Amino acid sequence: MPYSRPELIELRDTAYADIERIPGADARLAFGNLNVLAHVLAGATDGLYGYVEWLSRQLLPDTAEEEYLDRHASIWLEDGRKPAKASTGGVIVEGTVGVTVPIGTQFVRGDGVQFSTTSEITLVASTASVQVQAMTAGAVTNTAAGAKLTLVSPIAGLSSRGTVDLAGLVDGSDTEKNAQLRGRILQRIQEPPQGGSSSDYVKWAREVPGVTRAWVSPLEMGPGTVTLRFVRDGDVSPIPDPAEIAVVQAYINARRPVTAEAYVVAPVAKPVLCQIQLTPGTASVKAAVEAELRDLILRESAPGKTLLISHIREAISIATGEEDHVLAQPAANVIHGIGEMATFGGITWT
């Protein structure tokens, strides 16, 4: 049977009883020394019970708090918690032919995020692309193509503004969250390495900073092949770009069995657009419905998986404040082909 921790009042009564085993002692006399002693003993013992109870939660990774979760991760996972990562990419600069852009040249984005060049270039034409890396880490450093960056210190003959090239500044990610780390630890315990099983490929992919979910399709490209798809839920778009795919491909290639041919590809996003008549149609209820639908798609979307219309209706119904609704679109289960997966496409309110 499960252990039942005694309440503080039980510990006090036990102290009363133990003290009163002394002939003539009365531990229940208010403000008496023995009464105070009983309360002190009960309080101290209750504190010890509380500490042991807290400590018991740290013994297993499914209930451990952050400090102890990191300790479990250091034991079970090769590299522990995934650290934050800075974005990288190219910036197009304009200037006079022959001008040199030194390594370490700093650019700043409009919101103050700074980037530094990782190599030195000399302009052989009026424009050139220089490689930069964010000076801080995190998903916030990812920058869309076409964004403008400004030189922190002017360089003679070089325009003060640069433009992020078509590939964007990508691959920035935040420090791994506790829930994601806990999930990876439990997966490692429940699905130990087996020399290239499907779970191994998923585990390897999720070890890459920024990767949150992954799926494996054996033999999709032919005999001896493994196709892996993944998403980065912490980014503006969860669908990875070519640079992020290349990072995961290189990581998988360094770990896969030599006899397997691995293909890392992006899922094909299929945005799910909902058309809803909502009662009541207040802003707060609409926001709650949107949050529930986003959570549903995050939990249930996977390549090739059907998104059930009943689950969409359920997600709307459990939103805080919702009394009634009519779901006009989608009108049936949302079916996806090979490699296709649901993403949130927005809501039209009617």
C-alpha positions in Angstrom: 0.0 0.0 0.0 1.2 3.6 -0.7 3.0 5.4 2.1 0.9 8.1 3.8 2.9 11.1 5.1 1.6 12.1 8.6 0.1 15.6 8.9 1.6 18.2 11.2 -1.2 17.8 13.8 -0.6 14.0 13.9 3.1 14.7 14.5 2.2 17.1 17.3 -0.1 14.6 19.0 2.6 11.9 18.7 5.0 14.3 20.5 2.4 15.0 23.2 2.0 11.2 23.8 5.7 10.6 23.9 6.3 13.4 26.4 3.4 12.4 28.6 5.0 9.0 29.1 7.0 10.8 31.8 5.0 10.5 35.0 3.2 13.8 35.8 4.1 15.5 32.6 1.4 17.5 30.8 2.5 18.5 27.3 -0.9 19.9 26.4 -0.7 22.8 28.9 -0.9 26.0 26.8 2.4 28.0 26.9 4.1 25.4 29.0 7.6 24.4 28.2 6.6 20.8 27.3 3.9 22.1 25.0 6.4 24.3 23.2 8.8 21.4 23.0 6.1 19.2 21.4 5.4 21.9 18.7 9.1 22.4 18.0 9.6 18.6 17.5 6.5 18.3 15.3 7.6 21.3 13.2 11.1 20.0 12.7 9.9 16.5 11.9 7.3 17.8 9.4 10.1 19.8 7.7 12.2 16.6 7.3 9.2 14.7 5.9 8.7 17.6 3.4 12.4 17.5 2.3 12.3 13.7 1.8 9.1 14.0 -0.1 10.6 16.7 -2.4 13.8 14.6 -2.7 11.8 11.6 -3.8 10.5 13.5 -6.8 14.0 14.2 -7.9 15.0 10.6 -8.0 13.1 9.9 -11.3 13.3 12.1 -14.4 9.5 12.2 -15.0 9.0 14.3 -11.8 12.5 15.9 -11.3 12.8 19.7 -11.2 15.2 21.6 -13.5 18.5 21.2 -11.6 18.0 17.4 -11.1 16.6 17.0 -14.5 19.9 18.3 -15.9 21.7 15.7 -13.7 19.5 12.9 -15.2 20.2 14.3 -18.7 24.0 14.2 -18.1 23.7 10.5 -17.3 21.3 9.3 -20.0 22.0 11.7 -22.9 25.3 12.1 -24.7 25.3 15.9 -24.6 22.7 16.7 -21.9 20.4 19.7 -22.4 20.6 21.3 -25.9 22.0 24.8 -25.5 20.8 27.9 -27.3 22.3 28.4 -30.7 23.0 31.5 -32.7 21.8 32.0 -36.2 24.1 32.1 -39.2 23.9 33.1 -42.8 24.9 35.6 -45.5 24.5 39.4 -45.7 24.8 41.2 -49.0 27.0 44.4 -48.7 27.6 47.1 -51.3 30.7 49.2 -51.7 33.8 50.1 -53.8 35.7 47.4 -55.4 38.8 46.5 -53.3 37.2 47.4 -50.0 37.9 44.8 -47.3 35.3 43.7 -44.8 37.4 42.4 -41.9 36.4 39.3 -39.8 34.5 40.5 -36.7 32.8 43.4 -38.4 29.5 44.0 -36.6 26.0 44.6 -37.9 23.0 45.5 -35.9 19.3 44.7 -36.6 16.6 47.3 -36.0 15.7 45.7 -32.6 19.3 45.7 -31.4 20.3 42.1 -32.1 23.9 42.2 -33.3 25.8 40.0 -35.8 29.5 39.6 -36.5 31.2 38.5 -39.7 32.9 35.1 -39.5 35.4 35.6 -42.3 37.2 38.4 -44.2 36.2 39.3 -47.7 37.5 41.8 -50.3 34.9 43.2 -52.7 35.8 42.2 -56.3 32.5 43.6 -57.5 30.1 46.3 -56.2 28.3 43.7 -54.1 29.3 40.6 -52.2 27.9 38.3 -49.6 29.6 38.0 -46.2 28.9 35.3 -43.7 27.8 36.4 -40.3 26.8 34.8 -37.0 24.6 36.3 -34.3 26.5 37.5 -31.2 23.8 36.2 -28.9 22.0 32.8 -29.1 18.3 32.1 -29.4 15.5 31.7 -32.0 15.1 35.5 -31.8 18.3 35.8 -33.9 16.7 34.1 -36.9 16.2 36.8 -39.5 14.2 36.7 -42.7 15.6 37.3 -46.2 15.6 40.9 -47.2 15.9 42.3 -43.7 18.2 45.3 -43.3 21.3 45.3 -41.0 23.4 48.4 -40.2 27.1 48.6 -39.6 28.0 49.3 -36.0 31.2 51.1 -37.0 31.4 52.6 -40.5 34.0 51.3 -43.1 35.3 53.7 -45.7 33.9 52.8 -49.2 31.3 50.4 -47.8 27.5 51.2 -47.6 26.3 51.4 -44.0 23.4 49.1 -44.7 23.5 45.4 -45.6 20.7 43.0 -46.7 20.1 39.5 -45.5 20.4 37.2 -48.5 17.8 34.8 -49.9 18.6 32.0 -47.5 18.0 34.2 -44.4 19.9 34.0 -41.1 18.8 30.6 -39.8 19.4 27.8 -37.4 19.1 29.9 -34.2 17.3 28.1 -31.4 16.5 28.6 -27.7 17.8 26.5 -24.8 15.9 23.2 -24.7 12.8 23.5 -22.5 12.2 21.2 -19.5 9.3 19.3 -21.2 11.3 18.5 -24.3 14.4 17.4 -22.3 12.2 15.3 -20.1 10.7 13.6 -23.1 14.1 12.8 -24.6 15.3 11.3 -21.3 12.2 9.1 -21.0 12.5 8.1 -24.7 16.2 7.1 -24.1 15.2 5.0 -21.1 12.1 3.4 -22.7 13.7 2.9 -26.2 17.4 2.1 -25.7 19.8 2.3 -28.7 19.4 -0.7 -31.0 22.0 0.0 -33.7 19.8 1.9 -36.2 16.2 1.3 -35.3 13.5 3.8 -36.1 13.6 5.1 -32.5 17.4 5.7 -32.9 16.8 8.0 -35.9 14.2 10.0 -34.0 16.5 10.3 -31.0 19.4 11.4 -33.1 17.3 14.1 -34.8 16.0 15.4 -31.6 19.5 15.8 -30.2 20.1 18.6 -32.8 19.4 22.1 -31.3 16.1 23.5 -32.4 14.6 20.1 -33.4 11.5 19.3 -31.4 9.7 16.4 -33.2 10.8 13.8 -35.8 9.4 10.9 -37.7 10.9 8.0 -39.6 9.7 6.2 -42.8 11.7 3.1 -43.5 12.2 2.1 -47.2 10.3 5.1 -48.5 13.1 5.8 -51.1 13.8 2.1 -51.8 15.6 -0.9 -50.2 18.1 0.1 -47.6 16.8 3.6 -47.2 15.5 5.6 -44.2 13.5 8.8 -44.7 13.5 11.2 -41.7 11.3 14.3 -41.4 11.4 16.8 -38.5 10.0 20.1 -37.4 11.3 23.0 -35.3 8.2 24.1 -33.2 10.2 27.0 -31.6 10.7 28.8 -34.9 8.2 31.1 -36.6 7.7 28.3 -39.2 8.0 24.8 -37.8 9.0 23.5 -41.3 12.8 23.5 -41.6 14.6 25.3 -44.4 17.4 23.7 -46.5 20.2 24.9 -44.2 18.5 23.4 -41.1 17.9 20.2 -43.0 21.6 20.0 -43.9 22.6 20.3 -40.3 20.4 17.4 -39.3 21.5 15.3 -42.3 25.1 15.8 -41.3 24.3 14.8 -37.7 22.5 11.7 -38.8 25.2 10.7 -41.3 27.7 10.7 -38.5 25.7 8.2 -36.5 23.7 6.0 -38.8 24.7 2.4 -39.7 27.1 2.4 -42.7 24.8 0.1 -44.6 21.8 2.5 -44.4 21.1 5.4 -46.7 19.4 8.2 -44.8 17.4 11.0 -46.4 16.5 13.9 -44.3 13.6 16.0 -45.8 11.1 18.6 -44.7 7.5 17.7 -44.2 5.1 19.4 -46.6 3.0 21.9 -44.7 -0.8 21.7 -45.3 -2.3 24.7 -43.4 -5.7 23.9 -41.8 -8.0 26.9 -42.2 -11.0 26.9 -39.9 -14.3 28.8 -40.5 -16.2 29.1 -37.3 -19.4 30.8 -36.1 -18.8 31.2 -32.4 -21.1 32.0 -29.4 -20.2 34.2 -27.6 -18.0 35.9 -30.2 -15.9 38.0 -27.8 -12.2 38.6 -28.3 -11.2 36.5 -25.2 -13.3 33.5 -26.3 -11.8 33.7 -29.9 -8.3 33.8 -28.4 -9.1 30.7 -26.3 -10.4 28.8 -29.3 -7.3 29.7 -31.3 -5.1 28.6 -28.5 -6.9 25.2 -28.3 -6.7 24.7 -32.0 -3.0 25.5 -32.1 -2.4 23.1 -29.3 -4.4 20.3 -31.0 -2.4 20.6 -34.2 0.9 20.7 -32.2 -0.1 17.5 -30.4 -1.7 15.5 -33.3 0.0 16.7 -36.5 2.4 14.2 -38.1 3.4 13.4 -41.7 0.7 11.4 -43.4 -1.6 11.5 -40.3 -5.3 12.4 -40.7 -6.6 15.2 -38.5 -10.0 14.1 -37.2 -12.9 16.6 -37.5 -14.2 15.3 -34.2 -11.0 16.4 -32.5 -11.3 19.8 -34.1 -14.8 20.2 -32.8 -13.7 19.0 -29.4 -10.9 21.5 -29.2 -13.3 24.4 -29.9 -15.8 23.1 -27.4 -13.3 22.9 -24.5 -12.1 26.5 -25.0 -12.8 28.7 -22.0 -16.0 30.7 -22.4 -17.3 28.8 -25.5 -21.0 28.1 -25.3 -21.8 27.0 -28.8 -20.2 27.0 -32.3 -20.8 26.0 -35.9 -17.8 24.6 -37.7 -18.2 25.3 -41.4 -14.7 24.5 -42.5 -13.2 21.9 -42.5 -16.3 19.9 -43.1 -14.6 16.5 -42.8 -11.5 14.8 -41.6 -8.4 16.5 -43.0 -6.5 13.8 -44.9 -2.8 14.1 -45.7 -0.6 12.2 -48.2 2.9 10.9 -47.7 5.1 13.6 -46.1 2.2 16.1 -45.7 1.3 17.3 -42.2 -1.2 19.8 -40.7 -0.2 23.2 -39.7 -2.3 26.0 -38.2 -3.7 28.1 -41.1 -5.8 30.6 -39.2 -9.5 31.1 -38.4 -12.2 32.9 -40.3 -14.9 34.1 -38.0 -18.5 34.2 -39.4 
